Amino acid sequence: MTLPSFVKLVQYEAPGQTCAVFLDQKDRPCRIFIERWNGAEVYARYGSVQRARLRRFADEIQGAFLELESGEEAFLRLKSRDALTEGAALCVKVMSERRRDKLARVSITAPVDDPVDSFSRWQTQLMGTPSCPVEHDRACVEAAIDEACSRRVTLPSGGHLHIERTRALTAVDIDTAGRRQKGSAGAKALSINREAAIELARQIALRGLGGI
């Protein structure tokens, strides 16, 4: 399976927020970016460099808890304390963003003189983005966000994927209802499973799913 080729970047900007979506060759959304500045639940973005303060060592899990400059708590993995002390000022890079009840994970890094904004960083991290034409279409972006939030996805040849997120894992069920196809039971099963696997790969990237 080849990686998707992004052919178009669609943006929507409003006071206090920036939203964007990359589309593939079939005008299907593959990646979504959303950033809001409403003063509530604004968490550190992946790849950003932050100033932080070491608040507490957690030797039992080989790490330490930090407070980022925004006030957000983060976890730093440490093999040993080295010369660090509680209260020490650090510069860290966000390696994974906060997800539900899991803290952001960071690593120690050197200070950055000219930080890159999160939207520009998101663009450069994806393949082929520099050459993508940019359009401004609120309806397209909102439709992509609605798809990423939907629990049911229609497959191209009929049938559906049902995607349910739980605390422990993300469950996916293939529903053949509404699919008309000739051939043996084995051929039908192989066809829908292959189609579902391709579609699920896009949905995982679109929704930013991880874990089990």
JOGIVEN-V236589 format. One record per backbone hydrogen bond with DSSP energy under -1.0 kcal/mol. NH is the residue of the N-H (numbers start at 1). CO is the residue of the C=O. E is the energy in kcal/mol with one decimal. If there is no record, write none. Layout:
nh co e
NH CO E
NH CO E
//
This chain:
nh co e
7 23 -2.4
8 23 -1.2
9 133 -2.7
10 21 -2.7
11 135 -2.9
12 19 -2.8
14 17 -2.0
17 14 -2.4
18 35 -2.5
19 12 -2.5
20 33 -2.2
21 10 -2.3
22 31 -2.0
23 8 -2.8
24 28 -2.1
27 24 -1.9
30 22 -2.9
31 22 -1.0
33 20 -2.8
35 18 -2.1
37 16 -2.9
47 94 -2.8
48 45 -1.8
50 92 -3.2
52 90 -2.7
53 67 -2.0
54 88 -2.7
55 65 -2.2
56 65 -1.7
58 63 -3.2
61 58 -1.6
62 59 -1.3
63 58 -1.5
64 76 -2.1
65 56 -3.2
66 74 -2.9
67 53 -2.5
68 72 -3.3
69 51 -1.9
71 68 -2.3
74 66 -2.2
75 104 -3.0
76 64 -3.0
78 62 -2.2
84 81 -2.6
87 54 -3.6
88 85 -2.0
90 52 -2.8
92 50 -2.9
93 107 -2.9
94 48 -2.5
95 105 -2.7
96 105 -1.6
99 102 -1.7
102 99 -3.0
105 96 -2.0
106 75 -2.5
107 93 -1.9
109 91 -2.7
121 117 -2.2
122 118 -2.1
123 119 -1.9
124 120 -2.1
125 121 -1.4
126 123 -1.3
129 126 -1.2
132 129 -1.6
135 9 -2.7
137 11 -1.4
141 137 -1.9
142 138 -2.7
143 139 -2.1
144 140 -1.8
145 141 -2.1
146 142 -2.3
147 143 -2.1
148 144 -2.2
149 145 -1.2
153 161 -2.7
155 159 -2.5
158 155 -1.8
160 175 -2.9
161 153 -2.9
162 173 -2.6
163 151 -2.8
164 171 -2.9
166 169 -2.7
171 164 -3.0
173 162 -2.2
175 160 -3.1
179 176 -2.0
188 184 -2.3
189 185 -2.4
190 186 -2.4
191 187 -2.2
192 188 -2.3
193 189 -2.1
194 190 -2.2
195 191 -2.1
196 192 -2.6
197 193 -2.1
198 194 -1.9
199 195 -2.2
200 196 -2.8
201 197 -1.8
202 198 -1.3
203 199 -2.1
204 200 -2.7
205 201 -1.6
206 202 -2.7
207 203 -2.6
209 204 -1.9
//
